[in-house]
Amino acid sequence: MQGFANFMWLLSLALILFSGFALVDAAVRREDAYRAADKKTKPFWLIILGLAFVVNLIFNILSFLPIIGLVATIVYMVDVRPALRQVMGGGGGRRGSSSDGPYGPYNGGR
C-alpha cells in the first residue's frame, strides 16, 4: 500500500504543477490575444485555472473535483494555448515547411 500512496502523491504533485503552469501561462498572455484567437476571455480562463489549481491543492486525487480541474487544464493547454501562441506570433520558434527535418530541409537525398 505504501507504493500506491507514493504513486498517488506523485500524481497529485504532477497535477498541481500542471495546473499551476497553465495558470501562470494564462496570466502572462495578453487580454486582446484571447479575443483575437476567438476564445473565452482572459478573466474566464484565470478563474477556471485558478479554481483547478486550488482544487488540486485541497482535494485528494481520488475525488472527482481534481478530475474536472484536469479536464479544464487540458482544454486550455491543447486548445487555447496553441491558438494564443499563434495569434501572438510564438508558434514554436521554428518556421519552415512540413518537409523540414531536424537539421534543415529534407529533400530525399538529392
Buried (B, 14 or more C-beta within 10 A) or exposed (E): EEEEEEEEEEEBEEBBEBBBBBBEBBEEBEEEBBEBBEBBEBEEBBEBBBBBBBBBEEBEBEEEBBBBBBEBBBBBBEEBBBBBBBBBEEEEEEEEEEEEEEEEEEEEEE
